[in-house]
Amino acid sequence: MSELPKGWIEYKLGEIYTVSSGLSKGADQFGFGHTFISFKDVFWNTFLPKNPEGLVNSTEKDQDKGSVLKGDILLTRTSESLDEVGMSSVALKNYPNSTFNGFSKRLRVKSDAPIKVSPLFMGFLLRTRFFRKTVANYSTMTTRASLNAKSIESIPLAFPPFEEQDEIGLALYSFNKKIELLREQNETLETLAQTLFKEWFVNFNYPNATGEMVDSEFGEIPKGWRVGKLGDYLVIKRGGSPRPIKDFISDSGYRWLKISDASATKSPYILKIKEHIKVEGLSKTTLLKKGALVLSNSATPGIPKFLEVDSCVHDGWLHFPSTSVFSYNYLYLLFLHIRKPLLQQGSGSVFKNLKTDILKAWKVVIPDTECLKSFEDCAIPIFEKIKNNAHQIQDLSKARDTLLPKLLNGSVRVEGFGEI
């Protein structure tokens, strides 16, 4: 490590924390019981979720051994690659009667630790590129990447005085709070859009409804509406892939949309894509422009997303070059609504795949033009607000990530951010 800023001291994690293992149970013990903090809770969150959704049939002994308290750090101990092992999440509160997963390690501050540490500071420090690289150096790789307790205890980190740790943590956390508020607003807006869709097109409680109904193969539907196949009203295409794909992945060129880009975010919009593909591969793949709607049909099928960046898509995606009746907003909500029954029609022993023919033949109720137009008038401002919020989230995240290394290496100092 380079020369430390004035007042900063380097310690090994083992000098400050005790390292403990998580809970291992049979599959039949999950889904009921007490709070369980999963691998995903740790992997995807700088700070543990306020209300983890996992449940496990844990005993008092399990809870005593695998408890999670304010200030605890959970660190994933295994992954498929070195750059994904050692992902961290910090507890900002106590989790009564909880336990954590066996694929993570818990770091808890020792009663005789040489320094006091700020949970907020640690949350951001352990998500820096510097720490990620350090973890990779202390991990081992056989079939999978792994990180044991001894390796964790050996990792050296530099700490400023506690007051400065707290100020740094508060400064960065202020960005997180703003981001979280925008995400919560977007979840509310998307729930509103889905509720409107269900009221109008499932319950048939839409404005100017006459109440006149006619028989159909789906039961009674409003007069003037009809039943039809999706493929008769929109063009459904599959993306394409140059082979072998590893020969075309690049640091520049066109963005390359992966299924993980969709599954990693709850937002309807994909604003950022990490990987790129060489221009030479374009003759064998599909380039979509910003504004396109895509639907995953493999690995994690049935996820609809709007592209906010030009992107190449492989054959794990379906896209819709033209539609004669439906708007993309309507289709997005329709795909969410029919996702479960669609998946039941998918094929594949490991992953369910949504074949193009299945979607083309899928029968839906076709509302009349006036109703679809009225719905679009309601949907547009909702989706525009969601999209604007998503861009704000991206901007705030970028500003935070730019500031983060400067604060954590002491080149920028902050004060006066107050308490949460």
RAKA-V54480 format. One record per residue. N is the residue number from 1. RES is the residue in one letter. PSI is psi in degrees with one decimal (NA if undefined). OMEGA is omega in radians with two decimals (none if undefined). BURIAL is b if it has 24 or more other C-alpha atoms within 12 Angstrom, else e. Layout:
N;RES;PSI;OMEGA;BURIAL
N;RES;PSI;OMEGA;BURIAL
This chain:
1;M;142.1;-3.13;e
2;S;175.5;-3.11;e
3;E;133.6;-3.05;e
4;L;148.0;3.02;e
5;P;156.8;-3.12;e
6;K;130.1;3.10;e
7;G;-9.3;3.14;e
8;W;145.2;-3.14;e
9;I;141.1;3.12;e
10;E;133.7;3.05;b
11;Y;155.6;2.94;b
12;K;147.6;-3.10;e
13;L;-33.5;-3.14;b
14;G;-19.0;3.08;b
15;E;-22.5;-3.05;b
16;I;-35.1;-2.99;b
17;Y;148.7;2.87;b
18;T;143.1;-3.07;b
19;V;127.7;-3.10;b
20;S;158.8;-3.13;b
21;S;160.2;-3.10;b
22;G;-171.4;-3.02;b
23;L;133.6;3.04;b
24;S;126.5;-3.13;b
25;K;160.9;3.05;e
26;G;156.0;-3.07;e
27;A;-29.6;-3.10;e
28;D;-3.8;-3.14;e
29;Q;3.4;-3.11;e
30;F;155.6;3.12;e
31;G;-4.9;3.09;e
32;F;161.4;3.11;e
33;G;-128.2;-3.02;e
34;H;168.6;-3.08;b
35;T;133.0;3.12;b
36;F;124.4;3.13;b
37;I;113.9;-2.98;b
38;S;170.9;3.07;b
39;F;-42.4;-3.13;b
40;K;-37.2;3.09;b
41;D;-39.0;-3.13;b
42;V;-47.4;-3.01;b
43;F;-40.7;-2.98;b
44;W;-1.4;-3.01;b
45;N;126.7;3.05;b
46;T;-40.2;3.07;b
47;F;142.4;-3.08;b
48;L;142.7;3.10;b
49;P;148.1;3.13;b
50;K;-38.7;-3.09;e
51;N;82.1;3.12;e
52;P;143.0;-3.08;b
53;E;-16.0;-3.07;e
54;G;148.1;3.09;b
55;L;146.2;3.10;b
56;V;150.1;3.12;b
57;N;79.2;-3.04;b
58;S;147.3;3.10;b
59;T;171.6;3.08;e
60;E;-35.6;3.10;e
61;K;-43.3;3.09;e
62;D;-45.0;-3.07;b
63;Q;-33.9;3.10;b
64;D;-42.6;-3.12;e
65;K;-38.8;-3.04;b
66;G;28.3;-3.10;b
67;S;157.7;3.10;b
68;V;117.2;-3.08;b
69;L;163.0;3.12;b
70;K;130.4;-3.13;b
71;G;-15.2;3.09;b
72;D;146.5;3.06;b
73;I;129.5;3.00;b
74;L;131.9;-3.04;b
75;L;122.5;3.13;b
76;T;132.6;-3.04;b
77;R;-4.9;-3.10;b
78;T;150.9;3.09;b
79;S;175.2;-3.11;b
80;E;-20.8;-3.11;e
81;S;157.7;-3.12;e
82;L;-32.3;-3.09;b
83;D;-2.3;3.12;b
84;E;0.2;3.08;b
85;V;153.9;3.11;b
86;G;27.1;3.03;b
87;M;139.2;-2.96;b
88;S;155.5;3.00;b
89;S;136.4;-3.02;b
90;V;138.2;3.11;b
91;A;125.8;3.10;b
92;L;5.9;3.08;b
93;K;170.5;3.02;e
94;N;145.4;3.08;e
95;Y;91.1;-3.06;b
96;P;139.1;3.06;e
97;N;23.7;-3.07;b
98;S;163.8;2.98;b
99;T;167.7;3.13;b
100;F;163.3;-2.97;b
101;N;152.8;-3.11;b
102;G;-8.0;3.10;b
103;F;10.1;3.10;b
104;S;159.3;3.00;b
105;K;146.7;3.08;b
106;R;130.8;3.05;b
107;L;121.2;3.14;b
108;R;135.0;-3.09;b
109;V;131.5;3.11;b
110;K;150.0;3.12;e
111;S;-26.6;-3.14;e
112;D;27.6;-3.14;e
113;A;142.8;-3.09;e
114;P;-18.1;3.12;e
115;I;163.1;3.01;b
116;K;137.8;-3.10;b
117;V;144.5;3.11;b
118;S;124.1;3.10;b
119;P;-37.8;3.13;b
120;L;-46.2;3.12;b
121;F;-46.0;-3.10;b
122;M;-36.6;3.13;b
123;G;-44.9;-3.12;b
124;F;-37.9;-3.14;b
125;L;-41.4;-3.06;b
126;L;-5.5;3.08;b
127;R;6.8;3.12;b
128;T;157.8;3.07;b
129;R;-35.9;3.14;e
130;F;-48.9;-3.13;b
131;F;-38.9;3.14;b
132;R;-42.0;3.12;b
133;K;-39.8;3.13;e
134;T;-44.4;3.12;b
135;V;-43.5;3.14;b
136;A;-37.2;3.14;b
137;N;-26.4;-3.11;e
138;Y;0.4;-3.13;b
139;S;164.1;3.07;b
140;T;155.9;-3.10;b
141;M;114.3;2.98;e
142;T;-106.3;3.02;e
143;T;-38.9;3.10;e
144;R;158.7;3.03;e
145;A;140.5;3.14;b
146;S;155.8;-3.09;b
147;L;115.4;-3.11;b
148;N;172.6;-3.06;b
149;A;-41.7;-3.12;b
150;K;-40.3;3.13;e
151;S;-42.2;3.13;b
152;I;-44.9;-3.11;b
153;E;-22.6;-3.08;b
154;S;-11.1;-3.06;b
155;I;124.4;3.13;b
156;P;139.6;3.08;b
157;L;151.3;3.13;b
158;A;137.2;-3.09;b
159;F;131.2;2.97;b
160;P;174.4;3.04;b
161;P;154.4;-3.03;e
162;F;-42.8;-3.10;e
163;E;-38.9;3.13;b
164;E;-37.5;3.04;b
165;Q;-47.8;-3.08;b
166;D;-40.9;3.12;b
167;E;-42.2;3.10;b
168;I;-47.5;-3.14;b
169;G;-43.1;3.13;b
170;L;-39.8;3.13;b
171;A;-46.2;-3.13;b
172;L;-35.8;-3.11;b
173;Y;-25.8;3.09;b
174;S;-34.9;3.05;b
175;F;-44.7;-3.12;b
176;N;-38.7;-3.14;b
177;K;-42.1;3.11;e
178;K;-41.5;3.12;e
179;I;-43.2;-3.12;b
180;E;-40.1;3.11;b
181;L;-41.1;3.11;e
182;L;-38.4;3.11;b
183;R;-41.7;3.11;b
184;E;-39.7;3.10;e
185;Q;-40.8;3.13;b
186;N;-38.1;3.09;b
187;E;-39.3;3.10;b
188;T;-43.1;-3.14;e
189;L;-41.3;-3.14;b
190;E;-37.1;3.06;b
191;T;-39.8;3.09;b
192;L;-44.9;-3.14;e
193;A;-42.1;3.14;b
194;Q;-35.9;3.11;b
195;T;-43.0;3.09;b
196;L;-44.1;3.14;b
197;F;-46.7;-3.11;b
198;K;-41.9;-3.13;e
199;E;-44.7;-3.07;e
200;W;-45.9;-2.89;b
201;F;-3.0;3.05;b
202;V;-47.8;3.13;b
203;N;-11.2;3.10;e
204;F;28.2;3.04;b
205;N;76.5;-3.09;e
206;Y;157.7;-3.13;b
207;P;143.7;3.10;e
208;N;18.8;3.07;e
209;A;132.1;-3.10;e
210;T;-19.5;-3.09;e
211;G;-9.2;3.11;e
212;E;128.8;-3.09;e
213;M;152.1;3.09;e
214;V;155.3;3.13;e
215;D;146.8;3.04;e
216;S;175.0;3.12;e
217;E;-12.6;3.06;e
218;F;6.6;-3.02;e
219;G;-160.4;-3.13;e
220;E;134.8;3.08;e
221;I;160.6;-3.12;b
222;P;145.3;3.09;b
223;K;134.9;-3.10;e
224;G;-14.8;3.04;e
225;W;165.7;-3.09;b
226;R;169.5;3.07;b
227;V;134.7;-3.14;b
228;G;169.9;3.11;e
229;K;140.1;-3.13;e
230;L;-40.1;-3.10;b
231;G;-15.2;3.11;b
232;D;-10.6;-3.03;e
233;Y;-6.0;3.05;b
234;L;151.3;3.09;b
235;V;128.2;-3.11;b
236;I;119.5;-3.11;b
237;K;152.1;3.05;b
238;R;143.4;3.07;b
239;G;175.8;-3.12;b
240;G;155.2;-3.11;b
241;S;129.1;2.95;b
242;P;146.6;-3.10;b
243;R;140.9;-0.18;e
244;P;139.6;-3.01;e
245;I;-31.4;-3.11;b
246;K;-24.4;-3.14;e
247;D;-10.0;-3.07;e
248;F;-12.4;3.11;b
249;I;136.7;-3.01;b
250;S;168.7;3.06;e
251;D;-8.7;-3.14;e
252;S;-178.1;-3.10;e
253;G;-152.1;-3.13;e
254;Y;146.5;3.12;b
255;R;147.0;-3.04;b
256;W;107.0;-3.03;b
257;L;119.6;3.09;b
258;K;157.7;3.10;b
259;I;-34.0;-3.14;b
260;S;-25.3;3.08;b
261;D;-29.1;-3.14;b
262;A;-43.8;-3.07;b
263;S;-16.6;-3.11;b
264;A;-9.5;-3.11;e
265;T;144.2;3.07;b
266;K;-13.1;-3.10;e
267;S;144.3;3.04;b
268;P;-16.3;-3.01;b
269;Y;135.3;3.02;b
270;I;110.5;-3.07;b
271;L;-22.0;-3.02;b
272;K;131.2;3.11;b
273;I;125.3;-3.01;b
274;K;-50.1;-2.99;e
275;E;154.9;3.11;b
276;H;163.2;3.11;b
277;I;143.8;-3.12;b
278;K;145.7;3.13;b
279;V;-31.4;-3.12;b
280;E;-20.7;-3.11;e
281;G;-4.6;-3.02;b
282;L;-29.7;-3.12;b
283;S;-15.2;-3.08;e
284;K;9.6;-3.13;e
285;T;-177.0;-3.05;b
286;T;123.9;3.10;b
287;L;121.8;3.10;b
288;L;144.2;-3.13;b
289;K;158.4;3.05;e
290;K;135.6;-3.12;e
291;G;-11.6;-3.12;b
292;A;152.2;3.02;b
293;L;132.5;3.12;b
294;V;157.0;3.12;b
295;L;122.2;3.13;b
296;S;138.3;-3.13;b
297;N;11.6;3.09;b
298;S;165.6;3.13;b
299;A;-69.5;3.03;b
300;T;79.8;-2.96;b
301;P;158.2;3.00;b
302;G;12.3;3.11;b
303;I;114.9;3.06;b
304;P;141.8;3.11;b
305;K;148.3;2.98;b
306;F;133.9;3.08;b
307;L;128.3;3.03;b
308;E;9.6;3.06;b
309;V;147.8;3.00;b
310;D;139.5;-3.05;b
311;S;147.3;2.95;b
312;C;138.8;3.14;b
313;V;139.8;-3.14;b
314;H;-174.2;-3.04;b
315;D;7.0;2.99;b
316;G;4.5;-3.13;b
317;W;144.7;2.93;b
318;L;146.4;3.08;b
319;H;170.9;-2.92;b
320;F;87.0;-3.07;b
321;P;-32.0;-3.14;e
322;S;152.5;3.10;e
323;T;132.0;-3.04;e
324;S;-20.5;-3.05;e
325;V;-46.8;-2.98;b
326;F;144.7;2.96;b
327;S;163.1;3.07;b
328;Y;-35.3;3.10;b
329;N;-44.8;3.12;b
330;Y;-46.1;-3.11;b
331;L;-40.6;3.11;b
332;Y;-48.3;-3.13;b
333;L;-34.9;3.09;b
334;L;-45.7;-3.13;b
335;F;-37.7;3.06;b
336;L;-40.6;-3.07;b
337;H;-36.6;-3.06;b
338;I;10.8;-3.04;b
339;R;-48.3;-3.08;b
340;K;-50.6;3.11;e
341;P;-30.2;3.07;e
342;L;-45.2;-3.11;b
343;L;-31.6;3.12;b
344;Q;-20.8;3.11;e
345;Q;-5.2;-3.11;e
346;G;164.7;-3.12;b
347;S;164.4;3.11;e
348;G;137.6;-3.11;e
349;S;-34.9;-3.14;e
350;V;-53.5;3.09;e
351;F;143.1;3.00;e
352;K;132.1;3.13;e
353;N;133.8;3.09;b
354;L;99.5;3.14;b
355;K;146.6;-3.12;b
356;T;-40.1;-3.11;b
357;D;-33.2;3.12;b
358;I;-45.8;-3.12;e
359;L;-38.7;3.12;b
360;K;-37.0;-3.07;b
361;A;-2.0;-3.06;e
362;W;126.0;-3.10;b
363;K;135.7;3.13;b
364;V;162.8;3.03;b
365;V;129.6;-3.14;b
366;I;107.7;3.12;b
367;P;165.5;3.08;b
368;D;162.5;-3.03;b
369;T;-40.0;-3.11;e
370;E;-42.0;3.14;e
371;C;-42.4;3.12;b
372;L;-40.2;3.12;b
373;K;-42.6;3.13;e
374;S;-40.0;3.12;e
375;F;-41.6;3.14;b
376;E;-37.5;3.10;b
377;D;-33.3;3.09;e
378;C;-37.1;-3.03;b
379;A;-37.0;-3.05;b
380;I;-52.9;-3.13;e
381;P;-31.1;3.11;e
382;I;-48.8;-3.12;b
383;F;-31.9;3.07;b
384;E;-41.2;3.11;e
385;K;-42.0;3.09;b
386;I;-43.8;-3.13;b
387;K;-43.6;3.12;b
388;N;-41.7;3.09;e
389;N;-40.3;3.13;b
390;A;-40.0;3.10;b
391;H;-38.0;3.08;b
392;Q;-41.1;3.09;e
393;I;-43.8;3.13;b
394;Q;-42.9;-3.14;b
395;D;-43.4;3.12;e
396;L;-39.6;3.12;b
397;S;-39.9;3.13;b
398;K;-42.7;3.12;e
399;A;-43.1;3.11;e
400;R;-44.6;-3.08;b
401;D;-25.0;3.05;b
402;T;-40.2;-3.12;e
403;L;-32.6;-3.00;b
404;L;-55.1;-3.09;b
405;P;-29.7;-3.14;b
406;K;-37.6;3.08;e
407;L;-38.2;-3.03;b
408;L;-8.5;3.02;b
409;N;3.7;3.05;b
410;G;2.9;-3.13;b
411;S;-19.8;3.04;e
412;V;134.4;3.12;e
413;R;147.5;3.12;b
414;V;157.4;3.05;e
415;E;159.3;3.00;e
416;G;25.5;3.12;e
417;F;-8.7;3.07;e
418;G;-171.7;-3.11;e
419;E;159.3;3.11;e
420;I;NA;none;e
